[in-house]
Amino acid sequence: MPAPTRKGDFTTSGRGLRAPELLARVRSIRLRTRRQVSSLLAGGYRSTFRGTGLEFEEVRPYLPGDDVRSIDWKVTARKSDPHVKSFREDRQLTLELLVDNSASMDFGTRRVTKRELAAEFCALLAFVALDNRDRVGFSLYAEERLLHLDPGRSAAHINRIVREVIAWEPSTAPADLEHELVERLRRRTRGDLYFIVSDFRELAGGTAAAGARRESARKRLSELGDRHDVIAVDVSDPFERELPNVGLVEGQDPETGAQVLIDTASRSVREHWQAAAKDRDARLAELFGRARVDVIRLSTAEPVADPVQRFFEQRAARGGRR
């Protein structure tokens, strides 16, 4: 889908910013999202994403109502009174953020670009994780992995993640999610929490080639989902779903550079554009549904915390992941 290029109408990305400007933008995103890490959002995170196991806490005297299967027979025999082992949930999680760095993420017609929205999402989730003493890892990918940060747990680590999402030079080649998923599948860890942040442009097309990419990505998503909790974060802009009636708009494909003139005053053009967007959404919904992957949908027209909170509530209502 081509991006409009008419000057003055649309926001720009962080490329070309001088160091002070970049730091100011990172600070703005950090402060904006930090205010949204309310007790309500943090509580939703804790109830939605639980630890992967139980950790031994103590041996204590048996109390009425305790499960007899938890009796520690050795201690019971030694003390001549029933004692049980008690456990607490091992709550610490590793949150992994996989972020698409393709050039299409630099598009935006509202308050931010899709890239900046992705940075806000990463900051929001990372700060919530930090408040829960969880670790946060990060990968930036396009046609290949561009950057990987091992999981960390500090404000400085989060600041770097936000900075890299904003400032990294965008890739003109289409993103290759499957390549990044294969890299992740080589690891032997289990029970991590994955958020894949992208507009999924390369998987949403109606061509046979796009269909083949979707099927390959589905297999890898299913494999990763067998080991971890995987959530797709679909980032979009309202312009991509519905054209405003503003006359002729010159557009450019952000990845191929192809130029196109869009007559937004034409009703048939607007209807075709809207139908194409619905087809895109349907293809992605089928992909994520078959892969049993949950989805958070973000829009550049909406504060990032709102859809995240809705996701927490919906997941809690159904009792967990798909």
Secondary structure, 3 states (H helix, E strand, C coil): CCEECCCCCCCCCCCCCCHHHHHHHHHHHHHHHHCCCCHHHHHHHHHHCCCCEEEEEEEEECCCCCCHHHECHHHHHHHCCCEEEEEEEECCCEEEEEEECEHHHHCCCCCCCHHHHHHHHHHHHHHHHHHCCCEEEEEEECCCEEEEEEEECCHHHHHHHHHHHHHCCCECCCCCHHHHHHHHHCCCCCCCEEEEEECCHHHCCCCHHHHHHHHHHHHHHHHHHHHCEEEEEEEECHHHCCCCCCCEEEEECCCCCCEEEEECCCHHHHHHHHHHHHHHHHHHHHHHHHCCCEEEEEECCCCCHHHHHHHHHHHHHHCCCC
